[in-house]
Amino acid sequence: MNKGLAWFLMLGVTALFGYFFVYPVAVVLKEAFYIEGEGVTLSFVGQVFSNPVYVEGLLNAFLLGIMSTVVCLLIAYPLALLAHRYLFPFKKSLSALILIPLVLPPFVGAVGVKQILGVKGALNTFLMDLGILEIPFDWLGEGRFWGIVIMNALHLYPILYMNIAASLANVDPAMEEAAQNLGCSPWRRLLKITFPLTLPGVFAGGAIVFIWAFTELGVPLVFDYTRVAPVQVFDGIKDLGVNPFPYALVAVMLLISTIVFLISKAILGNSKLGTAPRPKGRSSEKALPFYKGLIVALIFFGVFFIASLPHLGVLFLSCGEGWYGSILPERLTGQHFEEALGHPLVVPSIQNSLIYASGSTLVDLVLGVAIAWVVVRSNIRGRALLDALVMLPLAVPGLVLAFGYLILSQEGKPFSWMIFGNGNPLILLVIAYAVRRLPYVVRAAVAGLQQSNITLEEAARSLGASPARTMKRVALPLLGGSLIAGAILAFAFAMLEVSDSLILAQQAEHFPITKAIYTLLSTLGNGHELAASLGVWSMLFLAISIIGAVVLGGKKGGLFRM
Amino acid sequence: VSCLREDSKWVDFQSEEEFELAKKKEFERKEAHKLAVDKGWEEGLKLIQRISANSRYFTDSASKPPHDVAQGNAVMAGMVIDFYGWTYVEACKDKETGESRMGFVMPRGGTSVSVDPVAVMKGTKRPELAQAFVNFLLTRQAQMIWAMPPQIESGQVRGPKYRALRRLPVRRDLYEDELSLSQMIDQETMPYEAAKEFTYEYGLTGKLFTPLRTIVRCMCIDSHKEMKSAWAALIAADFPPKATAKFHDLSLVSYDLSLEKVRGVLKSGDPVAVAKMQGELSGFFRTNYREAIQLAKEGE
């Protein structure tokens, strides 16, 4: 362990992070705690708590976060367990398939959801054709809270799935076998041995899901659910004139998110899993009889199917015509695709997004490995603080950071160098994307390092390998799977990032995909169809890259298994 | 001359009685006017309350309401900008029958008619070219591109290539010229005629423009959930008088209070005071709506 190098990395990363994350957020938060001419104040935050509408908004956001996490867990844990225990038909493809719902941004999915859940939408038509419904039910209007919970859960369960799968892969089979040997029933074994051993994965994923759902803006907007904190912040920031309360609300949300993260950290810290012996190389997967295997495969496919219904909605919208009061569009047409491809925004936006997202993923990988190494492999003071610090972007609503960057990148301000003379926001967007997605890569790298046995690295060192060689030949290959998973997530999210893209890209030739979709959406008449077409292109692209990476990772010894 | 005042008129000096009478009349006229203004303000707010209570959501996205109405999600109607509405009417046309499942109307009386402005940006590289474009927009040819159906060419005037834009020309003479009028897709819409029915007295409500936004926000948007429940309870109980009066209790936002207190706090620019007032107003309406539900349940 090279202490000097550790300190150097930590200070370097902290400085970069302070400049590109803490500083812009502080610029925004200043609005919440500072009165011109009077100095620092807590009266704005105090006023948030004395306004019942804001308090209810915070409470609703909190409940949405909790319930979304619970429903996510109910979906993800059984799936992860099934995948861990059994071999079933098409396992490899299905395990990759169920990760896909994560990559579509809600505001594109929203277009599909509205087609399906609308009063004259596919679901109502289907139920009325079956005779279950007499008159159409207003799913979007009446089912707000639970509608959002289900949408969140169907969008976010892959995060928990991946974390639980990684945890399960690291449970020493000997533990379970010992319990079985001593006469433990399968259920009891699950509750007493397997589940507690996978808690680190549950909490790591659960914290991310909670904070995501807690700060989620897009889905509540689809359901027109306004009494929830993120929407109140969004509406408040758009208020003309100076209104410090959205910023005060952001400060409160930031605090809650940080507390949740620290709690999950504390629970993880108490776990002995990190020091548990590495699982032996043998697989514990059991081949299922054909019909049982088929049922498991169907469960996987069913979850994927339900979770990707919004995406299917987008697909049908992009190639259909006359979708009103019918289960599927009345006619198929290639017209929207044709028109979208001919649109000057579409092809350049795909190029732009590829460049921005690749750049930010690269930045994340370098920073992520460095941070994880300091956090896991060094024993310098303050490394836990560094770990907590780099997780903070998860707790900050994207909009807030985007506003910070916007303020700081104006002419004459400190970040103005990040926009080229022709208005190209390349560096600004790469850094903005990288900062917001860094936590995923750090978590993946930390998990990988924690789970890869340090004695292997020590063995290499004691046999005379240099630190660099140890890193290259032992440590990196061992954490390769986790790292690829983290990088894919970071890349996918960057490709479809919303807040920074909408606010920071201001000229049409530099628009990333999401801003192009957003712009197309407001095209009168067939805007939704055009946006859906671009949405389909980007979904296709991401699905291919994810499946490709899973297959690639699979060949190298499993993406989410060690 | 005891009756001499600053605003005395010559007729006041005819006799003491005449003067008293004139003073009384003037007083009554002012009283009646004040009452009418108060009542008009109140009726206006009540109308806004009833429309809000029936509405599904509030949005700042202008293209959302027409889309939702077109998709049948907002069951009855939504408020839109004219050409947004017309564009969706066009998009919802049945290919065979040519009939649309959607319609657009400008309700008489309270509809303001305006056009989008065009101007040359300061610091533009080619100001002459930009100004030439602005000038072109005002020609008959350009104005008719806004108004004509697509793929039509008659003489020198050409419509849009692909889709009707369905915007209203700003040039008044085009509505007076029969040929131009006959070429327009929305011939019945006579914006200059419709605008006449919109009464607006700056002296009465000009200063209330900003307070009105805060009032609508507290009365309708912040308390929308409670408002809708109260409205449903009122309908279920067939509008019992006490409950209905509670629902429409506007005592904190009367004409005078809005002009003095609400406007005063907003003008102070003190964000804490503004937030406090908003909290109070929202709280007032939320409580009213909740009490209206209770009263309606009791049938009062």
Interface residues (C-beta under 8 A of the other chain):
Chain A: S43 F44 Q47 S50 N51 P52 V53 K114 Q115 G118 V119 K120 G121 D138 L140 G141 D224 T226 R227 D235 K238 V242 N243 P244 F245 G322 Y324 G325 L521 S522 L524 G525 N526 G527 H528
Chain B: R56 Y57 F58 T59 D60 S61 S63 H67 Q71 G72 N73 V75 F83 Y84 T87 Y88 E90 A91 C92 K95 R101 R163 I221 D222 S223 H224 K225 P271 V272 A275 K276 Q278 G279 S282 G283 R286
